[in-house]
Amino acid sequence: CTLNTRGLHSSYADIAKIRKDWEPTLLSLTETHHGRVSSFWRTELKQYKIIQNPAPIDDDTGRRYAGTILAVRRDCFYSITAIPTPAALHGYVAAAIATPHSGPSLLIFSVY
């Protein structure tokens, strides 16, 4: 499931409904605008491994733009390993290798 979070400010109700109705295995949250994931969101998404490459701070404005979070439900995979991304892609790509309990590993990513 992909959701534009509008800076993680007004999307809690959207994500809560999606989680309740569909229990998605993967969440791709875009336009997060933050350098770190707050404890509120970590608590709300505690059943997910959160992979984030924070958006860089814009030199002209001093603000962060873009930003993406890949949230992978822990109980669906044996292991989830974040893949480092080049600095030029921070804020635009979050990626991981997820190994299910059976079957081949998967390359998963969230792209802004």
C-alpha positions as CSV (number, residue, x, y, z in Angstrom):
1,C,0.0,0.0,0.0
2,T,1.4,3.4,-0.9
3,L,0.2,6.6,0.8
4,N,1.3,10.2,0.5
5,T,1.6,11.2,4.2
6,R,1.7,15.0,3.7
7,G,4.7,15.3,6.1
8,L,3.3,12.7,8.5
9,H,1.0,15.4,9.9
10,S,-2.6,14.5,8.9
11,S,-2.4,10.9,7.8
12,Y,-2.8,8.9,11.0
13,A,-6.5,8.2,10.4
14,D,-5.7,7.1,6.8
15,I,-3.0,4.7,7.9
16,A,-5.0,3.4,10.9
17,K,-8.0,2.6,8.6
18,I,-5.7,0.9,6.0
19,R,-4.0,-1.2,8.7
20,K,-7.4,-2.2,10.2
21,D,-9.2,-3.0,6.9
22,W,-6.4,-4.6,4.9
23,E,-3.5,-5.4,7.2
24,P,-0.9,-4.7,4.5
25,T,2.4,-6.6,4.4
26,L,4.2,-3.5,3.0
27,L,3.6,0.2,3.5
28,S,5.3,2.8,1.3
29,L,4.9,6.2,2.9
30,T,5.9,9.1,0.8
31,E,6.4,12.8,1.4
32,T,7.5,12.2,5.0
33,H,9.7,15.3,5.2
34,H,11.4,14.2,8.4
35,G,14.9,13.3,9.4
36,R,13.8,10.6,11.8
37,V,10.6,8.6,12.5
38,S,9.0,9.9,15.7
39,S,8.2,7.6,18.7
40,F,4.5,8.0,18.0
41,W,4.9,6.5,14.5
42,R,7.3,3.8,15.7
43,T,4.6,2.8,18.3
44,E,1.8,2.9,15.8
45,L,3.8,0.8,13.3
46,K,5.5,-1.5,15.9
47,Q,4.6,-4.7,14.0
48,Y,6.6,-3.3,11.0
49,K,10.3,-2.9,10.5
50,I,10.8,0.7,9.4
51,I,13.4,1.5,6.8
52,Q,14.0,5.2,6.1
53,N,16.6,7.3,4.3
54,P,15.8,10.8,5.6
55,A,15.4,13.5,3.0
56,P,18.4,15.9,2.9
57,I,18.0,19.5,4.2
58,D,17.6,21.9,1.3
59,D,20.5,24.5,1.4
60,D,18.3,27.3,0.2
61,T,15.3,26.9,2.5
62,G,16.7,24.9,5.4
63,R,13.7,22.5,5.1
64,R,13.4,18.9,4.2
65,Y,11.4,17.9,1.1
66,A,10.5,14.4,-0.3
67,G,11.2,11.6,2.1
68,T,10.0,8.0,2.0
69,I,9.5,5.2,4.6
70,L,9.3,1.5,3.8
71,A,7.4,-0.4,6.5
72,V,7.6,-4.2,6.3
73,R,5.4,-6.4,8.5
74,R,7.7,-8.4,10.7
75,D,5.5,-11.5,11.0
76,C,5.5,-12.2,7.3
77,F,9.2,-12.5,6.9
78,Y,12.0,-14.6,8.4
79,S,14.4,-11.6,7.9
80,I,14.3,-8.1,6.7
81,T,17.6,-6.3,5.8
82,A,17.8,-2.7,4.8
83,I,19.8,-2.0,1.6
84,P,22.1,1.1,1.7
85,T,21.2,3.6,-1.0
86,P,23.5,6.3,-2.5
87,A,23.4,9.6,-0.7
88,A,21.9,11.3,-3.9
89,L,18.8,9.0,-3.5
90,H,18.3,9.7,0.3
91,G,14.7,10.9,0.7
92,Y,13.7,9.3,-2.6
93,V,14.3,5.5,-2.1
94,A,14.2,3.1,0.8
95,A,14.9,-0.5,0.0
96,A,15.3,-3.9,1.7
97,I,15.8,-7.6,1.0
98,A,13.0,-9.5,2.7
99,T,13.2,-13.3,3.2
100,P,9.8,-15.0,3.7
101,H,9.4,-18.0,5.9
102,S,9.4,-20.1,2.7
103,G,10.3,-19.2,-0.9
104,P,12.9,-16.9,-2.4
105,S,14.0,-13.5,-1.0
106,L,12.3,-10.4,-2.3
107,L,13.7,-7.0,-3.2
108,I,11.2,-4.4,-1.9
109,F,11.4,-0.7,-2.1
110,S,9.5,2.6,-1.5
111,V,10.1,5.3,-4.1
112,Y,9.1,8.9,-3.9
